């Protein structure tokens, strides 16, 4: 049997009633105020939480606040930043020098091996897989 309970993308808590959507992901009442005050943008998608945490710390060292949200489709973790920090966040992530893939359409960072960008759905060129 499949569990269709809606859970907060930030803390995993069961959401009672209608959820607020942040960057297309549900958040609970506890996170509602924080989520409503800002315009969030997904800047990265990762299958491993450790990589998402590392990227979050790197952004924070550069003065960029971020949130990690659990994603059910595709499964993994999305790194969210405020929309006005998007360009700077992309520069910071690009400068890390690791073999990470970036979408040529939306510039989101994600783990290698994806056939399509988890953020916008664009096909990933063969050389970037």
VOGU-3710 file (C-alpha; in Angstrom, 3 decimals, decimal comma):
1> xxxxxxxxxx> 0,000/0,000/0,000  1,325/3,454/-0,917  1,513/6,239/1,672  -0,041/9,388/0,169  0,406/11,505/3,310  1,783/14,923/2,406  4,955/15,809/4,295  6,938/19,024/4,718  9,877/19,127/2,329  12,021/20,865/4,947
11> xxxxxxxxxx> 11,416/18,810/8,103  9,409/15,759/7,033  6,458/16,532/9,337  2,988/15,382/8,259  1,036/18,359/6,905  -2,484/18,819/8,242  -4,779/20,662/5,858  -3,576/22,511/2,773  0,187/22,814/2,338  1,963/25,941/1,148
21> xxxxxxxxxx> 4,130/25,276/-1,880  7,707/26,611/-1,940  9,530/26,152/-5,248  6,945/23,476/-6,030  7,419/21,575/-2,757  5,059/21,425/0,256  5,958/23,013/3,619  4,300/22,700/7,040  2,791/25,413/9,244  6,086/25,757/11,169
31> xxxxxxxxxx> 7,906/26,776/7,966  5,023/28,679/6,365  6,020/32,179/7,587  9,636/31,811/6,541  8,631/30,406/3,173  6,063/33,113/2,414  8,456/36,012/3,105  10,904/35,051/0,370  10,952/34,004/-3,265  12,834/30,691/-3,360
41> xxxxxxxxxx> 14,617/29,190/-6,342  16,102/25,709/-6,692  19,785/25,987/-7,540  20,797/22,342/-7,132  19,476/18,805/-6,964  21,328/15,932/-5,266  20,635/12,264/-4,628  22,781/12,289/-1,484  21,973/14,491/1,516  25,684/14,787/2,406
51> xxxxxxxxxx> 26,409/16,536/-0,907  23,442/18,865/-0,433  24,689/19,713/3,093  28,197/20,397/1,779  26,828/22,763/-0,882  24,644/24,523/1,709  27,691/25,132/3,929  29,694/26,464/0,977  26,924/28,926/0,130  26,672/30,040/3,775
61> xxxxxxxxxx> 30,446/30,680/3,868  29,823/33,076/0,969  26,944/34,850/2,734  24,129/33,107/0,871  21,303/31,670/2,947  19,822/28,410/1,721  17,438/25,596/2,589  17,554/21,899/1,765  14,214/20,427/0,780  13,414/16,752/0,351
71> xxxxxxxxxx> 12,111/15,961/-3,103  9,922/12,956/-3,757  9,858/13,248/-7,547  12,588/12,815/-8,486  13,750/11,446/-5,108  16,582/13,372/-3,529  17,314/16,802/-2,124  16,887/20,270/-3,632  19,026/23,195/-2,566  16,909/26,354/-2,403
81> xxxxxxxxxx> 18,199/29,926/-2,302  16,474/33,281/-2,492  15,897/34,238/-6,119  17,971/37,446/-5,848  21,040/35,332/-4,832  20,762/32,949/-7,784  23,623/34,320/-9,928  26,045/34,523/-7,007  25,058/31,018/-5,831  25,716/29,625/-9,306
91> xxxxxxxxxx> 29,157/31,287/-9,352  30,026/29,810/-5,944  28,884/26,317/-6,939  30,674/26,504/-10,310  33,933/27,531/-8,630  34,108/24,402/-6,467  36,013/22,646/-9,255  34,469/19,206/-8,742  33,002/17,076/-11,501  29,401/18,118/-11,098
101> xxxxxxxxxx> 26,907/18,545/-13,898  25,155/21,818/-14,643  22,047/22,149/-16,771  22,669/24,187/-19,907  19,086/25,493/-19,768  18,444/26,494/-16,128  22,026/26,299/-14,714  20,963/24,063/-11,797  23,675/21,828/-10,393  23,041/18,092/-9,994
111> xxxxxxxxxx> 24,787/14,740/-9,541  26,472/13,188/-12,555  24,681/10,450/-14,434  21,306/12,122/-14,918  19,768/11,852/-18,383  17,483/14,845/-17,796  17,831/17,888/-15,534  15,870/17,179/-12,332  14,938/20,874/-12,100  13,679/21,777/-15,579
121> xxxxxxxxx> 13,601/18,460/-17,479  16,044/19,477/-20,219  18,030/16,619/-21,775  21,607/16,468/-20,450  24,197/16,355/-23,256  26,152/13,068/-23,432  29,460/14,791/-22,550  28,002/16,101/-19,251  26,740/12,742/-17,931
//
